[in-house]
Amino acid sequence: MAATKVFAARLAGLVVLGPDGESIGRIRDLVMSVRYDLQQPRVLGLLLELPTRRRIFVPMLRVTSIEPGAVTLNTGSISVRRFEQRPGEMLAIAQIIDSTVQVHDPELPELEGTDVVVTDLGLEQTRTRDWLIARVAVRERRRFGSAFRRRGAVHVVSWSNVRGLTQTELNLPGQDVTLLLEQFEGMRAADVAHLLRDLPEKRRIDVVRALDDERLADVVQELPENDQMQLLEQLGTERAADLLEAMDPDDAADLLGELPRGEAESLLALMHPEESEPVRRLLEHAPYTAGGLMTPSPVILNASTTVAEALARVRDPDLTPALASMVFVVRPPTSTPTGRYLGCVHIQQLLREPPAHLVGAFVDTDLTPLRPDASLTAVTRYFATYNLVCGAVVDSENHLLGAVSVDDLLDHLLPEDWREQDVHEDAGLAGPVGAQQHPGGSR
């Protein structure tokens, strides 16, 4: 039986079906109208994520039924125009849930004058088929006992008895983002970056501040340059320096290279010397050269390393597939800039050799390495000529400085706004059955 009363958080992630049972996408949020009085706000529609990762708006009037396992629409033909939040709209999960509010309910005097956290929103369908936000589930702040912290009690109250849910109040700092972070669990950093850009600015900042440095670094590296710069400014110098330490040195150098020299130097001074030194070396090279593109941390071995040890190194999950495709053999020291560069060994070669053999026996000395001043065009031609996804960069004295990987190369070959495009759509991935773009007009 179709529900007429549901909670917003339980809708998140539900499959949305067309009238014939075809899967269209999944619910990621609810779009609500903003009210400046105490009247119940109307739910305007669903924020639906298609298989292409595009997020679109589906009006609530298209919803035929809401059941425990799925939401069904009365049509399979929907507009796939990308969702853009309008003035006068709020997102239930992204903006309301996890926010701090106050409750003024005569039946709950114990909550009077205290801050509580919104944990869910209760929707009810009216006789006219409209859906309203009628109830708000709130949780008391954790209480401290003599020996442990107790989870606060949950209360469900009328929307009219809640204060603090206007746009102005929701834009105040310090709101929680627990539910949003749960949605990002298990997602690739590039997809999180794409979704982060779709959030309202204030919530985006809240999420960024809540992420740990390692996760944030992975996400920031997938953002367009302008968004990276803006985010760095909003973090403050101390956290910005921590973020730069967690980023890959080449990405950190690219970001610092866009800042005024004084600001970049201030951030470098706050970084740990072991983290700032490789970034400083990269900043010595022009951006669109092999030296500016390279990472100083490829897989570097000496000739006496066994094949088994080499394979163990390339199994590191933090390595990109490109960097794991090749190991570089040098004389000690093995930290960049290294001792004399001897050559490279391809991963396919290692897989064919006995584990106890030494990598020095299989070094490819015929592949000429790149020089740090090689242009972007020259590096591209080099990769195409030798069918490579990774290449060594050495200085005039034949010391290994780092390696350029194909992902670094593509990052600079693509148009500047390439990160703003939807990769799933560009790749031609299949969309939902029956979904179509309606010409003109608005949602």
C-alpha positions in Angstrom: 0.0 0.0 0.0 1.3 3.4 -1.0 2.4 5.6 2.0 0.9 9.0 2.7 3.3 9.7 5.6 7.0 9.2 5.2 10.4 10.5 6.5 12.8 12.2 4.2 16.0 10.3 5.3 14.2 7.0 4.5 13.6 8.2 0.9 17.3 8.9 0.3 18.8 6.2 -1.9 15.4 4.7 -2.9 15.0 3.5 -6.5 12.7 5.6 -8.7 10.6 3.6 -11.2 8.7 4.5 -14.2 5.0 3.3 -14.7 6.2 0.1 -16.4 8.7 -0.7 -13.6 11.8 0.5 -15.4 14.5 2.0 -13.2 15.1 5.7 -13.7 17.4 6.6 -10.9 17.8 7.1 -7.2 16.5 9.8 -4.8 19.3 11.9 -3.4 17.3 14.8 -1.8 14.0 16.5 -1.6 13.4 20.1 -2.8 11.3 22.2 -0.5 9.8 25.7 -0.7 11.0 28.3 1.8 8.5 29.7 4.3 9.0 32.8 6.3 6.1 32.0 8.6 5.3 29.0 10.7 3.2 27.3 8.0 4.3 23.9 6.8 6.6 24.1 3.7 5.6 22.3 0.5 7.7 19.6 -1.0 8.2 20.7 -4.6 9.9 17.6 -5.9 12.6 15.0 -5.8 16.3 15.5 -6.5 16.9 12.4 -8.6 20.3 11.0 -9.6 20.4 9.3 -12.9 22.8 6.4 -13.8 24.9 9.1 -15.6 25.4 10.8 -12.1 23.5 13.8 -13.4 21.1 15.2 -10.8 17.6 16.3 -12.1 14.4 17.7 -10.6 11.2 15.6 -10.7 8.0 17.3 -9.5 6.1 15.6 -6.7 3.0 15.6 -8.9 4.8 13.0 -11.0 4.9 10.7 -8.0 2.2 8.0 -8.1 3.3 6.0 -5.0 5.9 5.9 -2.3 6.6 2.3 -1.0 9.3 0.9 1.3 11.5 -0.3 -1.6 10.8 2.2 -4.4 9.1 5.4 -5.5 6.9 5.1 -8.7 6.3 7.9 -11.2 3.2 8.3 -13.4 5.5 8.7 -16.4 8.8 7.5 -17.7 9.3 10.6 -19.8 11.1 13.2 -17.7 13.3 16.3 -18.3 16.9 15.5 -17.7 18.0 19.1 -17.5 20.5 19.4 -14.7 19.1 20.6 -11.4 19.9 24.1 -10.3 18.6 25.3 -6.9 16.5 28.4 -7.2 15.9 31.3 -4.7 13.2 30.3 -2.3 14.2 26.6 -2.4 15.9 24.4 0.3 17.2 20.9 0.2 15.9 18.7 2.9 18.9 16.5 3.4 21.7 18.8 2.3 20.5 21.9 4.2 17.9 21.0 6.9 18.8 17.6 8.4 21.8 17.9 10.9 21.0 21.6 11.5 20.7 23.0 15.0 17.3 24.4 15.9 15.2 25.2 19.0 11.8 23.7 19.9 9.0 25.6 21.6 6.5 22.9 22.4 4.3 23.1 25.5 4.3 19.3 25.7 8.2 19.2 25.8 9.2 21.8 28.4 12.5 20.1 28.9 13.6 21.3 25.4 12.7 24.9 26.0 15.8 27.1 25.6 18.1 24.3 24.5 19.7 23.5 21.1 18.6 20.3 19.4 19.7 18.7 16.1 17.3 17.8 13.3 17.6 14.1 12.5 14.7 13.8 10.0 11.7 15.5 8.4 8.2 14.0 8.2 6.2 14.4 5.0 2.5 14.1 4.7 0.3 14.0 1.6 -2.8 16.2 1.5 -6.1 15.6 -0.2 -4.9 17.8 -3.1 -1.9 15.4 -3.5 0.5 18.0 -2.3 3.2 16.9 0.1 4.0 19.1 3.1 6.8 19.0 5.7 4.5 18.4 8.8 6.9 17.1 11.4 10.5 17.4 12.5 12.4 14.7 14.3 15.0 16.3 16.6 17.6 14.8 18.9 18.8 16.3 22.2 22.5 17.0 22.4 24.6 14.2 23.9 24.5 14.3 27.7 27.5 13.7 29.8 27.0 11.2 32.7 29.5 10.4 35.4 31.2 7.7 33.4 30.0 7.9 29.8 28.1 10.0 27.2 24.5 9.1 26.5 22.9 9.6 23.1 20.2 12.2 23.4 16.5 11.3 23.1 14.6 11.7 19.8 11.4 13.7 19.7 9.0 14.2 16.8 7.4 17.7 16.9 5.2 19.8 14.6 7.0 22.0 12.1 5.3 25.1 13.6 7.0 24.4 17.0 10.5 24.6 15.5 12.6 27.7 15.3 15.8 28.1 13.3 14.9 26.8 9.9 14.9 30.0 7.8 17.5 30.4 5.2 19.3 33.1 7.2 19.5 30.8 10.3 20.6 27.8 8.3 23.4 29.8 6.8 24.9 30.4 10.3 28.3 28.6 10.9 28.6 25.4 12.9 25.8 23.2 11.4 26.4 19.5 11.4 26.9 17.5 8.1 26.8 13.9 9.4 24.2 12.7 6.9 25.9 14.3 4.0 29.2 12.6 4.9 27.4 9.3 5.1 26.2 9.8 1.5 29.8 10.3 0.4 31.1 7.1 2.0 32.6 4.7 -0.6 32.3 7.2 -3.5 35.3 8.0 -5.7 37.0 11.4 -4.9 36.1 12.7 -8.4 32.4 12.0 -7.9 32.4 13.6 -4.4 34.1 16.7 -5.9 31.3 16.8 -8.6 28.6 16.6 -5.9 30.3 19.1 -3.7 30.1 21.7 -6.4 26.3 21.2 -6.5 25.8 22.0 -2.8 24.8 25.4 -1.6 28.0 27.4 -0.8 27.5 27.3 3.0 26.9 23.6 3.1 29.9 23.0 0.8 32.1 24.8 3.3 30.6 22.8 6.2 31.4 19.6 4.4 34.9 20.6 3.5 35.7 21.6 7.1 34.3 18.2 8.4 36.4 16.0 6.0 39.7 14.8 7.3 42.9 16.0 5.5 43.5 12.9 3.5 40.0 12.6 2.1 39.8 16.3 1.5 43.1 16.3 -0.4 41.8 13.6 -2.7 38.6 15.5 -3.3 40.3 18.9 -3.8 42.6 17.5 -6.4 39.5 16.7 -8.5 38.0 20.2 -8.3 38.4 22.9 -11.0 41.2 25.3 -10.3 38.9 28.2 -9.4 37.1 26.1 -6.8 40.4 25.0 -5.4 41.5 28.6 -4.9 38.2 29.6 -3.3 38.3 26.6 -1.0 41.9 27.3 0.1 40.9 30.9 1.1 38.0 29.7 3.1 40.0 27.1 5.1 42.4 29.6 6.8 46.2 29.3 6.6 46.7 26.6 9.2 44.2 24.1 7.7 45.2 25.1 4.2 48.8 24.2 5.0 47.7 20.8 6.4 45.7 20.2 3.2 48.7 21.0 1.0 50.8 18.5 3.0 48.2 15.8 2.3 48.0 16.5 -1.4 50.2 14.9 -4.0 53.3 17.2 -4.4 52.6 17.9 -8.0 48.9 18.9 -7.3 50.0 21.1 -4.4 52.6 22.8 -6.6 50.0 23.5 -9.3 47.7 25.1 -6.7 50.5 27.1 -5.0 51.7 28.2 -8.5 48.4 30.1 -9.0 48.7 32.1 -5.7 50.7 35.3 -5.3 54.3 34.5 -4.4 53.9 35.9 -0.9 50.9 33.8 -0.1 52.4 30.7 -1.5 55.6 31.2 0.5 53.6 31.7 3.7 51.8 28.4 3.2 55.1 26.6 2.3 56.6 27.9 5.5 53.8 26.4 7.6 54.2 23.0 6.0 56.5 20.4 7.4 59.9 20.6 5.6 59.7 17.0 4.4 56.4 17.8 2.7 57.3 21.3 1.4 60.7 20.5 0.0 59.5 18.4 -3.0 56.8 21.0 -3.7 59.5 23.7 -3.7 61.5 21.7 -6.2 58.5 21.3 -8.5 57.8 25.1 -8.4 61.2 25.7 -9.9 59.9 24.3 -13.2 57.6 26.0 -15.7 54.0 24.6 -15.3 53.7 23.2 -18.8 56.9 21.3 -18.9 57.9 17.7 -17.9 59.4 19.2 -14.7 56.2 21.0 -13.9 54.0 18.0 -14.7 56.0 15.3 -12.9 55.4 13.7 -9.5 58.6 13.3 -7.4 57.4 10.1 -5.9 57.2 7.3 -8.5 58.3 3.7 -7.6 62.1 4.0 -7.3 64.3 0.9 -6.7 68.0 0.0 -6.7 69.3 -2.8 -9.0 69.6 -5.3 -6.1 65.8 -5.3 -5.4 64.1 -8.6 -6.1 61.2 -9.0 -8.5 59.0 -10.0 -5.5 59.9 -6.8 -3.7 59.2 -4.7 -6.8 55.8 -6.3 -7.3 55.0 -5.6 -3.7 55.8 -1.9 -4.2 53.5 -1.6 -7.2 50.6 -3.2 -5.3 50.4 -0.1 -3.1 46.7 1.0 -3.4 47.7 4.7 -3.2 49.5 4.4 -6.5 47.6 5.4 -9.6 47.5 2.7 -12.3 49.8 4.8 -14.5 52.5 5.1 -11.8 52.2 1.4 -11.0 52.9 0.5 -14.6 56.6 1.0 -14.3 59.5 1.1 -11.8 62.6 3.2 -12.1 66.0 1.8 -11.2 68.8 4.1 -9.9 72.0 4.0 -7.9 71.6 5.1 -4.3 70.1 7.3 -3.0 66.6 6.4 -4.0 64.9 9.6 -2.9 64.5 12.2 -5.6 66.8 13.7 -6.9 68.3 10.2 -6.9 71.7 8.8 -7.7 72.5 7.9 -11.3 69.4 6.8 -13.3 69.9 3.3 -14.8 66.7 2.8 -16.6 63.1 1.5 -16.1 61.4 -1.9 -15.8 57.9 -2.4 -17.1 55.4 -4.1 -14.9 54.6 -6.7 -17.6 58.3 -7.7 -17.5 58.3 -8.2 -13.8 55.2 -10.4 -14.0 57.0 -12.7 -16.3 60.2 -13.2 -14.2 61.0 -15.5 -11.2 60.3 -13.7 -7.9 63.8 -14.2 -6.6 65.6 -12.6 -9.6 66.9 -9.0 -9.3 65.3 -6.1 -11.2 68.8 -4.9 -12.3 68.8 -7.8 -14.8 65.7 -6.5 -16.7 66.4 -2.8 -16.9 65.3 -1.1 -20.2 68.2 1.2 -21.0 67.0 2.0 -24.6 64.1 4.2 -23.5 65.4 7.7 -23.4 64.1 9.6 -20.4 62.5 13.1 -20.5 64.4 16.3 -19.6 62.6 18.6 -17.1 62.3 21.4 -19.7 60.6 19.2 -22.3 57.4 21.0 -23.5 53.9 19.7 -23.1 53.8 18.9 -26.8 57.1 17.0 -26.6 55.9 15.0 -23.6 52.7 14.1 -25.4 54.6 13.0 -28.5 57.0 11.0 -26.3 54.1 9.1 -24.7 52.4 8.5 -28.1 55.6 7.3 -29.8 56.5 4.7 -27.1 52.9 3.8 -26.1 53.6 4.8 -22.5 51.4 5.9 -19.5 54.4 6.9 -17.4 57.9 8.3 -18.2 61.1 9.2 -16.3 62.3 12.8 -15.9 66.1 13.2 -15.4 68.4 16.2 -15.1 71.5 17.0 -17.0 73.6 14.8 -14.7 71.3 11.9 -15.2 69.7 12.0 -11.7 66.1 10.9 -11.6 63.9 13.9 -10.6 60.5 12.2 -10.9 58.0 10.8 -13.4 55.2 12.2 -15.6 52.1 10.0 -15.7 49.4 10.1 -18.3 46.8 11.5 -15.9 49.0 14.5 -15.3 49.4 14.9 -19.0 45.7 14.7 -19.7 44.9 17.2 -16.9 46.8 19.9 -18.9 45.8 18.8 -22.4 42.1 19.0 -21.8 40.2 22.4 -21.8 40.5 24.3 -18.5 36.8 23.7 -17.6 37.0 19.9 -18.2 36.4 19.1 -14.5 33.1 21.0 -14.7 31.7 18.6 -17.2 29.9 15.3 -16.3 32.3 12.5 -17.2 29.6 9.9 -17.2 27.6 11.8 -19.9 30.7 12.6 -21.9 31.5 8.9 -22.0 28.1 8.1 -23.4 27.0 5.9 -20.5 23.4 4.7 -20.7 20.7 6.9 -19.2 17.4 5.9 -17.8 14.8 4.3 -20.0 12.3 6.8 -21.3 14.1 9.9 -19.9 14.4 12.7 -22.3 15.3 16.3 -22.5 12.3 18.6 -22.9 13.0 21.5 -25.2 13.0 25.0 -23.7 11.2 26.2 -20.7 12.1 25.4 -17.1 11.3 22.7 -14.6 
